[in-house]
Structure formats: structure tokens, C-alpha cells
Amino acid sequence: MQKDLSRLLRDPNLIPFAKQNLLSRIANQAAALNMPCYIVGGFVRDLLLGYPINDLDIVVEGDAIKLGKSLVEKYGGKLTPHHKFHTAVWRLPSSFILHPSSLDLITARSETYSRPAALPTVTPASIEDDLRRRDFTINAMAIRLDGDHFGELLDPLNGQADLEKKIIRVLHPRSFMDDPTRIFRAVRYEQRYSFHLELSTFDAQPATFSPLSGGRLRHELDLIFKEENSAAMLARLHQLGVFDAFDPCLPKFNADYANLLKSVPPAEFGVSEDQVTAGYLLWVLDSTAAVVESLARRLVFSSALTQACKSIIQLKKDLPALKTSKPSAWTFYLEKIPLQAIYVLWLVFRAPALREFLVHWRHVKQNTNGAILKARGIAPGPRYKNLLSQLRQARLDEVVKNEKEEEEFLNRLL
């Protein structure tokens, strides 16, 4: 795979000019500080594959925090150093007009793990040491950016050859033990690029995943639900025994729902697009409340996500009984359920009432309010809620259709 990297680095179809300018400024500043500067990881992988570039991963042989301070002095913005890891986050000045608006600056480093799944101990090192600490050979390449070295490829672990062979290969036999989340990333890359895993070193034992926090596991699943091939990734993880290794109760993703994962809510529904939440809801839809409880504990779901998952299961169960209900009964039931859960269930079953609720019924209100009831001489109290509920019910069920009919209906109630 012989490619002119200097040309690729200047290709606006792969790297927008604004990002090219940013890289040039960083490289020049690093050169002024006598720090070799590299772009690494997924950037290099995607550049060699001809994919548009999103993330910029900058590594210097030197002091990334010092580089960050000099960039802030010259261009502005704000620096947040992380001394323990020898890294810094540069929040770019608004004049750069870039997204994302912040950038990680990393000191080339080596890592050691005190125990499986622990966070690493970091020590400054050479760029080759830095590449050898990474997850897969296809992510263990770097391109130098500074001075006359612009465009030079550093590939000590033959990542370019594995790109040609379409292989996802770990760097050493203990890789998955050191960081079990790597198997999630491996599956993402495999399905995203139509590659295949080199699995001779992978063994999904329960001990591999048990030390992982729920937050780290959930983060990996969040990333999967943002991908194009989420369902295929989840199926592959099941096939590899990953889910069984850390919780045998985890549900399998129903392949019939795969084409729903990228659905965008119609504007008239008034439901925000949230493919991660939608992914979890589709994943648990055919499960039980007990499975959701277990999953929510293990993955440390937010209370909102837990409630949405429980709600969609209960709503699915109640749909047959609600089928012949009046609009008011549907509305008073559905108002207690998160909109995302209602929308996702509509995606699966296309029940007309779910659509009517999202588009119309939930917006129907009675004209009468507390001030009107008070003016009618009714003392404030629990009766207000009962009267207003009956008036709204009449509106929803079209027992009354305008303000005059609502007033007459109120008179009868009084």
C-alpha cells in the first residue's frame, strides 16, 4: 500500500483546510521547541484507507503540557493539563472555527498495568514505545508532521501490512487482559471496515471483564450504538462470548430491529434524535423487567435510561389491552412514559395511537384553568385537578369541540 502521505495530508477531501492549518501550527510550534511531532492512531489508519478524518491525535516526543502552554500564548484558547498522564486538552480559540473545539496533546509514553483492567501507570517515552502500548497494529502507526520530516510514516509493528490484509491484530498476548475494552473496539473496527479479527490471543473469560467498571463497559456500548453497523457488532460480541463472559443474562439484539437503529424521528413527532438511547431500547425490548434491572445495575445506567427501558417493556406488554381505548385513556397512560420509549415502540409496531399521541393528543389541553374555576366561585383544592382532568378528557375524546361546548360541559359538571 504505497501512498504519498504528504499528498494525502494536503487533500481537502480527507482533511479540511481548517484542520490542515491547525496541524501546521502545532507542528511549527513543536519544532520551535525541538519536539518531534506526530499524528497517530485512528487518524493514520483512516488516512491510509482514504476515509475522511475526524479526530486529530497529536503526540510529541517531549512535554505536551509545555507545548500546549506555548500554543495558548501564541494563539489563545485555554489549556487544561493532566500532569499524571503528561497530557493536556487545548480548548481552541473561537477564531479557529473548528469542530470539535478542543484537542488532546499527548506526551509520547509507555504504560504498565498493575492488574488486569486497571488504569495504566504512565511514563514519558519515545514515539516507538508509545506506538507499542496501543491496541492494534492498524492503530500503531504515526506520521511525522514537523519540518523536513513532514509526511514520514513510522510503522514499527507492520500496521500498514495488516491494513492491506484487512486484519485486526493485537500487539501482544496480554492485550485484552490489560484492557478488556479493546475487544469492543476490535469488533467495531472489524464490522466498520469489513475486516476480520486475528483471534489467536483472545479468550473471553469472565475474569477478563469482571474488574471493568460499569461505566467503562457502557461507554463502549454507547460507541457501538453510534456506529452504522450496531446490530452486527452486538451479534459479533455475542458470537465471541463476550457478553456471556460478564453477564450471561444479557439479551441478544433482535436482528429484525437492525434497520430501525438509524431511524430519524419525523419532525412532527417532536422527539429528539438519540440513537444511543434508541439502541438500548431496541436491545432490551424483548427482555423482562428483571433483565433490565440487572443490566442497569451492571452498566450503571442513568435513572432516565433505566426508566425508559422499563417503560418500553411495560408499554409493549400493555399495547393489546390499550388497543380499543379512547384517546384520553391512551394520553393519560402515555404521558407517564418517556417520549423516546414511545417513539421506539412506534418504530417496531407502528400502532396508530402512538403516532397520534406524539403528534396530536399530548398537545390537547382544555381551555379552562384554575383562574377560571376560582372566578366561578369554586374553592381551590383537589376538586380543581379532577374538574380539569374531566374537561381535558372531554376535549381529547371530542365530547366537546370548542370553548362554548367546554363551558356547557363544565356547567354540567358543577
C-alpha positions in Angstrom: 0.0 0.0 0.0 2.4 2.7 -1.2 0.8 6.1 -0.8 2.1 9.7 -0.9 1.3 10.7 2.6 2.4 14.3 2.0 -0.2 14.5 -0.7 -2.9 12.8 1.5 -2.2 15.2 4.3 -2.9 18.1 2.0 -6.1 16.5 0.5 -9.1 18.7 1.5 -11.4 15.8 0.8 -9.8 13.9 3.6 -8.6 16.8 5.9 -10.4 20.1 5.6 -8.2 23.1 5.2 -9.0 24.4 8.7 -7.7 21.2 10.2 -4.6 21.2 7.9 -3.8 24.7 9.2 -4.3 23.6 12.8 -1.9 20.7 12.3 0.7 23.0 10.6 0.5 25.5 13.5 1.0 22.7 16.1 3.9 21.2 14.1 5.6 24.5 13.7 5.3 25.3 17.4 6.6 21.8 18.4 9.6 22.3 16.0 10.4 25.6 17.7 10.5 23.8 21.0 12.6 21.0 19.4 9.9 18.4 20.0 9.3 15.8 17.2 5.6 16.0 16.5 3.4 13.1 15.2 -0.2 12.4 14.2 -1.1 8.9 15.3 -3.6 6.2 15.7 -7.0 6.3 14.0 -6.0 9.4 12.0 -3.3 7.4 10.2 -5.4 4.3 9.8 -8.3 6.3 8.2 -6.0 8.4 6.1 -4.4 5.3 4.6 -7.8 3.8 4.0 -9.0 7.0 2.3 -11.6 7.8 4.9 -12.4 11.4 5.9 -10.6 12.4 9.1 -12.5 13.3 12.2 -10.2 13.0 15.2 -6.7 14.6 15.5 -4.4 12.6 17.8 -1.2 14.6 18.4 1.8 13.1 20.1 5.1 14.8 20.8 8.4 13.4 22.0 8.9 16.0 24.7 6.4 17.7 27.0 2.9 18.0 25.7 1.9 20.4 28.5 4.7 22.7 27.7 3.7 22.6 24.0 0.1 23.4 25.0 1.1 26.4 27.0 3.1 27.8 24.1 0.2 27.3 21.8 -2.1 29.2 24.2 0.4 32.0 24.4 0.6 32.3 20.7 -2.9 31.6 19.5 -5.1 31.9 22.6 -7.7 29.4 23.9 -7.4 27.6 27.2 -5.3 24.7 28.4 -6.3 22.0 30.9 -3.2 20.0 31.9 -3.3 16.5 33.2 0.1 16.1 34.9 -0.4 12.5 36.0 -0.8 11.4 32.3 1.5 14.0 30.8 -1.3 15.2 28.6 -3.2 18.4 28.0 -6.5 19.5 26.5 -6.3 22.6 24.4 -9.6 24.4 24.1 -9.2 26.1 20.8 -9.7 29.9 20.4 -13.1 30.7 18.8 -11.3 32.3 15.8 -10.3 28.8 14.7 -13.9 27.8 13.9 -13.3 24.0 14.3 -15.3 21.1 15.5 -14.6 19.6 17.8 -13.4 22.8 19.5 -10.8 21.1 21.7 -7.7 19.0 21.0 -5.7 16.5 23.1 -2.0 17.0 23.2 -0.1 13.8 24.3 3.4 13.2 25.5 4.8 10.0 23.9 4.7 7.5 26.7 4.8 3.9 27.8 2.2 2.2 30.0 2.2 -0.6 32.6 -0.8 -2.2 34.2 -0.7 -3.2 37.9 -3.5 -5.7 37.3 -5.9 -6.6 34.5 -8.4 -3.9 33.6 -6.7 -1.3 35.8 -5.9 2.1 34.5 -2.3 2.3 33.4 0.7 3.8 35.0 2.2 6.3 32.5 5.9 7.1 31.9 7.3 9.5 29.2 9.0 7.6 26.4 9.8 7.5 22.7 7.3 7.5 19.9 8.1 3.8 19.2 7.3 3.0 22.9 4.1 5.0 22.5 3.0 3.0 19.5 3.8 -0.3 21.2 1.4 0.5 24.0 -1.6 0.8 21.6 -4.4 -1.7 21.0 -4.0 -3.0 17.4 -1.3 -2.8 14.7 -3.6 -0.8 12.4 -3.7 1.9 15.2 0.0 1.7 15.9 1.3 3.9 13.1 2.4 7.6 13.2 3.1 10.3 10.6 5.6 12.9 11.5 4.5 16.5 10.9 7.3 18.8 11.8 9.8 20.4 9.4 11.6 18.3 6.7 10.1 15.1 8.2 6.6 16.1 7.1 4.7 13.0 5.8 7.2 10.4 7.1 5.4 7.1 8.2 6.5 5.3 11.3 5.2 1.8 11.3 7.3 -0.5 13.6 4.6 -3.1 14.0 3.6 -3.6 10.4 0.2 -1.9 10.7 0.2 -1.0 7.0 0.5 -4.6 6.0 -2.4 -5.6 8.3 -4.5 -2.8 6.6 -3.8 -4.5 3.3 -4.7 -7.9 4.7 -7.8 -6.4 6.4 -6.7 -7.8 9.8 -7.4 -6.5 13.3 -4.4 -7.8 15.3 -3.4 -7.1 18.9 0.1 -6.1 19.7 0.8 -8.8 22.4 -0.8 -11.8 24.0 -1.9 -10.0 27.2 -3.5 -7.1 25.3 -7.1 -8.0 26.1 -6.2 -8.9 29.7 -4.6 -5.5 30.2 -7.6 -3.6 28.7 -10.7 -5.8 28.1 -12.5 -2.9 26.4 -10.2 -3.5 23.4 -12.4 -6.4 22.3 -15.3 -3.9 21.9 -13.1 -1.7 19.8 -11.8 -4.6 17.8 -15.4 -5.6 16.9 -16.2 -2.0 16.0 -13.3 -1.9 13.5 -14.0 -5.3 12.2 -17.6 -4.5 11.3 -17.0 -0.9 10.3 -14.3 -1.7 7.8 -15.3 -5.3 6.8 -12.0 -6.6 8.3 -11.6 -9.8 10.4 -10.2 -10.4 13.8 -7.0 -12.3 14.4 -8.2 -14.1 17.4 -5.4 -16.5 18.5 -4.8 -14.4 21.6 -8.4 -13.7 22.5 -10.2 -15.7 25.2 -13.3 -14.1 26.7 -13.1 -15.5 30.2 -15.3 -14.0 32.9 -12.3 -12.8 34.9 -11.3 -10.7 31.9 -14.3 -8.5 32.3 -15.2 -8.7 36.0 -12.8 -5.9 37.0 -14.2 -3.5 34.5 -16.5 -0.7 35.8 -20.0 -0.5 34.5 -19.2 3.0 33.3 -16.4 1.8 31.0 -18.5 -1.0 29.6 -21.4 1.3 29.0 -19.1 3.8 27.2 -18.0 1.1 24.8 -21.7 0.1 24.1 -22.6 3.8 23.6 -19.9 4.0 20.9 -21.3 0.9 19.3 -24.8 2.4 19.1 -23.3 5.4 17.3 -22.0 3.1 14.5 -23.6 2.3 11.2 -23.5 -1.5 11.9 -24.5 -1.6 15.5 -26.6 -4.7 15.3 -23.8 -6.7 13.5 -21.4 -5.5 16.2 -23.6 -6.7 19.0 -24.2 -10.0 17.3 -20.4 -10.5 16.8 -19.8 -9.8 20.5 -22.4 -12.5 21.4 -20.7 -14.9 19.0 -17.4 -14.3 20.6 -18.8 -15.0 24.1 -18.1 -11.5 25.3 -21.5 -10.8 26.8 -21.7 -14.3 28.4 -18.3 -13.6 30.0 -19.5 -10.6 32.0 -23.3 -11.3 32.3 -25.0 -14.4 30.8 -28.4 -12.7 31.3 -27.7 -10.0 28.7 -30.2 -10.1 25.8 -29.4 -10.8 22.2 -30.2 -8.0 19.9 -33.2 -8.9 17.7 -31.9 -8.8 14.1 -35.4 -7.8 13.0 -34.8 -4.4 14.6 -31.4 -3.7 12.9 -32.8 -1.5 10.2 -34.5 0.7 12.8 -31.3 1.8 14.6 -30.7 4.7 12.2 -34.2 5.9 12.1 -34.7 9.7 12.5 -37.8 10.8 14.2 -40.2 12.8 11.9 -40.1 16.5 12.9 -43.9 16.4 13.6 -43.2 13.8 16.4 -41.3 16.4 18.5 -38.9 13.7 19.7 -35.2 14.5 19.7 -32.8 12.2 17.8 -30.9 10.0 20.2 -29.6 6.8 18.5 -27.8 5.7 21.6 -30.9 5.6 23.8 -32.9 4.1 20.9 -30.3 1.4 20.6 -30.6 0.4 24.2 -34.4 0.5 24.0 -34.4 -1.8 20.9 -31.9 -4.1 22.6 -34.0 -4.7 25.7 -37.4 -4.6 24.1 -37.9 -8.4 24.1 -36.5 -8.8 27.6 -38.1 -8.8 31.0 -38.0 -6.1 33.7 -35.7 -8.3 35.7 -33.1 -8.4 32.9 -33.4 -4.6 32.6 -32.8 -4.3 36.3 -29.7 -6.5 36.1 -28.4 -4.7 33.0 -29.0 -1.2 34.5 -27.0 -2.2 37.6 -24.1 -3.7 35.8 -23.8 -0.9 33.3 -24.7 1.9 35.7 -27.5 3.3 33.6 -28.7 6.8 34.3 -32.1 6.9 36.1 -33.6 8.3 32.8 -32.3 5.4 30.7 -33.4 2.8 33.3 -36.9 4.4 33.4 -37.1 4.4 29.6 -36.1 0.7 29.3 -38.6 -0.3 32.0 -41.3 1.8 30.4 -40.9 0.4 26.9 -41.2 -3.2 28.2 -44.3 -2.4 30.1 -45.9 -0.5 27.2 -45.2 -3.3 24.8 -47.0 -5.6 27.3 -49.9 -3.3 27.7 -50.5 -2.5 24.0 -53.1 -5.2 23.3 -55.2 -4.0 26.3 -55.0 -0.4 25.2 -55.8 -1.1 21.5 -59.6 -0.2 21.8 -59.1 2.6 24.3 -60.2 6.2 23.8 -57.7 8.9 23.1 -58.0 10.2 26.7 -57.1 6.8 28.1 -54.1 6.5 25.7 -53.0 10.0 26.6 -53.2 9.7 30.3 -51.3 6.4 30.1 -48.6 7.6 27.7 -47.9 10.9 29.4 -46.1 8.9 32.1 -43.7 7.3 29.6 -40.5 8.9 28.1 -41.1 10.1 24.6 -38.1 8.1 23.3 -39.7 4.8 24.5 -43.0 5.7 22.8 -41.2 6.6 19.6 -39.1 3.4 19.5 -42.2 1.2 20.2 -43.9 3.0 17.3 -41.0 2.2 15.1 -41.5 -1.5 15.8 -45.3 -1.9 15.9 -46.5 1.2 14.0 -49.5 1.4 16.3 -51.6 4.4 15.1 -52.4 5.6 18.6 -48.7 6.0 19.4 -48.3 8.3 16.5 -51.5 10.2 17.3 -50.2 10.8 20.8 -46.8 12.1 19.7 -48.2 14.3 17.0 -51.6 15.5 18.4 -53.1 14.1 21.7 -50.3 15.2 24.0 -50.7 18.8 22.9 -54.5 18.9 23.5 -55.4 21.0 26.5 -58.7 22.2 28.0 -59.4 25.9 27.8 -60.4 26.2 31.4 -57.8 26.8 34.0 -57.6 27.3 37.8 -58.2 31.1 37.5 -61.5 30.4 35.6 -62.6 27.9 38.2 -61.8 30.3 41.0 -63.8 33.0 39.2 -66.7 30.6 39.1 -66.7 30.5 42.9 -65.0 27.1 43.3 -62.7 27.0 46.3 -59.1 25.9 45.4 -58.4 22.3 46.3 -58.3 18.7 45.0 -61.5 19.3 43.1 -59.6 21.6 40.7 -57.5 18.7 39.4 -60.5 16.4 39.0 -62.5 19.0 37.1 -59.6 20.0 34.8 -58.9 16.3 34.1 -62.5 15.7 33.1 -62.5 18.7 30.8 -59.3 17.6 29.1 -60.7 14.1 28.7 -63.8 15.6 27.0 -61.6 17.5 24.7 -59.4 14.5 23.8 -62.4 12.3 23.2 -64.1 15.1 21.2 -67.1 15.1 23.6 -66.6 18.9 23.4 -65.0 20.6 20.4 -64.8 24.3 21.2 -64.8 26.7 24.1 -68.6 27.2 24.2 -69.2 23.4 24.4 -66.5 23.1 27.1 -68.2 25.8 29.1 -71.5 24.0 28.8 -69.8 20.7 29.8 -68.3 22.5 32.9 -71.7 23.8 33.9 -73.0 20.2 33.9 -70.1 19.0 36.0 -70.8 21.8 38.5 
